[in-house]
Amino acid sequence: MESEEKTGKSVRVVRVSRKNTVYIPKDIAGEIGISEGSYLELKVEGGKLIATPIPDPFWLALKGPKFAEATPEEIEAISEEEQSRYEADRDHA
């Protein structure tokens, strides 16, 4: 069916196939940034199926928003603390 514009959102009617498979049109997949192998969170709200893309963890690690900042010196200090703790535990075992 033809795409319609309603409140700025793409709208498409698709058919549910065998094994409840749904084909997502290429333009809509591109619009939400999914491709073959992408994961979606599916939930039902008010009788509607909502599909939310789950970002790829590698993409998030490399290009996604960063939640914390640490200097190399802070990372080194934490590493040294953990190594000391590991060695102490190993000596007591």
C-alpha positions, 0 to 999 in steps of 0.5 A: 500500500502507499505510504501516508504522512500522518503527524510526520510519521510513516504509515504502512499496512503490511501483512503478517506471514507464516510464523507471524513474520512481518516484512518491514518496508526498506524505507521505514527500516532506513528511517528507524536505522535498522537492517538485517540482523538488527534487534527490536524490542516489541511491546504492546501498549493500548492494543498497539504493537510498538517496535523499538530498535535496540542499538548495536552494543559495538556501535554504542561503544564506539559512536554512542553517547558517553556517560562518564569521563575518566582520565588515563591516570584514573584508569591506571590507578583503578587497574593497580588497585584491582591488581593489588587486590587480586594478588592479595586474594591469591596469596591468602588462598 
